[in-house]
Amino acid sequence: MTRYKLLIEFDGTPYAGWQRQKNAPSVQHCVEAAVLAFCGETVTLGAAGRTDAGVHATEMVAHVDIQKTVRADQVRDGLNFHLGDAPIVIRDAVVADDDFHARFSCTGRHYRYDILNRRAPAALARNRAWHVIGTLDVVLMARAAQCLVGRHDFTTFRASQCQAESPVKTLNAIAVARQGEIVKVTCHARSFLHHQVRSMVGSLVMVGRERWSPADFEAAFKACDRTRCGPVAPPDGLYFVKADYP
């Protein structure tokens, strides 16, 4: 048996998220079905993150154990062949150590949120960015975001159905920058709460629209009260970018 580390890119629009579902399509199920078609083995993939419905990935890390003796490049090409027209691509496959685990070996996760900030609606960025009309003050958003860096209670930005044992997380970094019509919010932490990034982005947009001041944002955050959260940003603009390993 060989363990392979997979780097997976996917458009999450047609899926109910990464995790296998009983009555809805998922990214995990599609890749596991491709493995079955490729080598005749029923497998369970591990992954660095469990993205929600509609969330995308540029480099999701997963691992899979295959009994059949096969080269890593054949795993990559074979899975891509059997994935067919699904908006899922195995960017790379490499042989991993037997004790490598995509989730439990991970020391950091990086997310990006894209906001299309213009009057005209999206064509190419449809389902891949949050369309926000009206000027966003990116300088104010970036200033407000810095209060999030460090170890804090993120209850304000935690989904009510979140199953994490504690709302306390350490956010290593967050940045807000404009690239033409796209405003990008990037975040890095060892782990995140359910809907944490989308909740933070939604509240930062309140600052960018000048409906909240940076002080209002910080007060809502430090209140540790979910009802103080601004509107939660839609899943369309969220991307799992990469995972860190020792």
N, C-alpha and C positions, 0 to 999 in steps of 0.2 A: 504493500500500500504506500502511496506517495501523497503527501500534502502539497497542494498548490496554493499560492497566493495570487489572487485575481485582482486586477484593477479594472473597475467597471464604470462605464459612462452610460447614463440613461436620461431620457426625457420622462419625467414622472407623470405627465399629463393623463395618460390613459389608465394609470394604476392606482390602487387603493393604498399605496405606500410600498415600502420595501418588504415588510413581513408578510409571509404567506397567510392568506385569508380563506375561509371556508367558501364564501359565496361571492368573491370579487377577485379580479386579476391583481397580481402583485409581481414586483420585480423578482423577488426570491423564487417564486414558483416558476417563472419563465426560465430563469437560469438553471434551476434544478431539472426542469423538463428537458432543457437542451443537453444537460449532462446525461440524462437517461437515454436520449436519442443518440448521443455520441458514443457512449461506451456500454450502454445497457445496465447501468448501475443506478440504484435509487439512493440519493444522497441528501444530506441536510447542510446547507451553506451557513457558515457563520459570517457575520458582517460587522464592520466597525461602527455602523450606526443604523438606526431604524427610522428611515425617513417617512414622513406622513404622506397622505394622498396629495398628488400634484407637485411634490418636491422633487427636484432634479439632483443629479450628481455628475461631477466632472471626473472624479476619481474615487469612487467608493471602493474600499478594500474589503475583500471577502476571502474566505479559505474553503477549500473543498478537498476531501480525501477520495482518491480513486484507486481501486485495486489493480486495474489494468496497467500494464507497463506502457507508458506513452510519453513522448517528449513534451515539454512545456509549450513549445510553439504549436504543436499539434492540438493541445488542449485549447489554446487560444483560438486557432483557426477553426477547429471543429465545432466549438461552442458558437462562434459567430455564424458559421454556416447554418446550424440548427436553430439559431435565434431568428433567422430569416428577416422578415420585414419589421420585427419588433424594434422599437426605438431604444434598444439596449445593445451595447457593444462591449466586448471584452478587449480592453486596450492592451493588456499584457497579462501574461501568466508566467510565473516563475516557481521553481521548486522551493518550498519553505521547510524549515526545521519541523520536526514532528511536534514540538511543543509550541509552535507559533499558533496564536489564536487572534483572529482579526479584531475581536472585541476586547478580550481580556489582556492582550499584549499591548494594546493601544495606549499611548501616553498623552495624546493630544488630538483634538479634532478641530478642523477649520471649516467655517461656513461663510458664504457670501450671499448678500441679498441685493438684488438689482431692482432699482426703481426707474422706470421710464418717465422722465419729468418734462413733459411738453403738452401742448394743447391737442395736437393731432393724435388720434388713437394709434394703437400698435398694429403693425402688419407682421413684420419679421419677428418681433419680440412678443407676439401674442402668446399667452400661457407661459411666458418665460421671464416676465418682469411685471411689477406692479405699476400700472399706469396712474400717475398722479398729476393732475392738472393744477397749474398755478405754481408760482416760483417757490422753490425750497431754498432756505438759507442754510447752505451746507456748513458754513463756519459755525453757526449756532448749534447745529446738530452735532458736529464734531466736539464742540466744547461741552455740551450737555452729556455726551456719551462717556466722557472720561471718569465721571463719578462711579461708573459701573466696574471699573478695573479693580481687581483685587478680590479678596474673599469676603462675600456678603451673603445676606439672606435675600434671595431673589423671589420671595413670595409674590410680590406685585407682578412679576413677569412669568409666573408659573401657571400652567393650565390647571383648571379645577380637577381634571381627571388624571393629573400627573401621578405616577406610581413611585416616584423616587422617595427614598426613606427620609431625606432631609432637603429643605429648600436652600441650604447653604452650598454655594458653588464658588469656585475661583475662576474669574474671567481674566485670562492672561493679557489680552489685548482686544481693542475694538477701534476701528477707524472708519471715518466717513469721508468719501472723496467723490468729486464730480469728474466724469469723463464724457464731455459733450453733453448729450441729453440723458445720459445714464448716471444716476447717483448710486454708488456702491457702498454698502456697509459690510465690513469684514470683521469676523470675530474668531477668537482662538481660545480654547479652554480644554481641559482634560475631558470634561463631559458637560452636557447641557440638560436642563430641565425640559419637559414637554412644552412645546410652543414658546420656549424662552426667547429664541432669536426673533421670531415673528412678533412677539409681544414687545420686545425692546424696540424693534424697528417701527412698529405702529406708533409707539409713544414718541420716538424721535421725529417722526414726520409731523406730529403735533407741534414740536419745537420749530421744525423747518418752515411750517406754515405760519409761525409766530402766533399760534393760539395758546401755546405754553412758552414760558421763559425757561432757560436752563435751570433756574432755581425751582420752578414748578415741577420740572421733570425729576429733579433730585428729591424733592419733597415727596412726590408720588412713590418713587423707588424706595426711599427710606421708611415710608409708612408700613411697608410689608403687608400690604392689603391689596388683594387681587382686584377689588372694585375700583382702585385708583389707577389701574392700567388704562392706557388709551386704546383705541381700536386695534385689534390684532391684524397685522398685515396678512394678506392672502398668501397661500402657499406658492403661487406662480413664480415669484421672484427668488425663492430660496434654493440654494445649491449647497450640497455637501461637496467641499472642494478637495480635501485631502485628510489623511490620518498620519499621525506621527508614531514611530516605533523606535525602541532603543537601538 
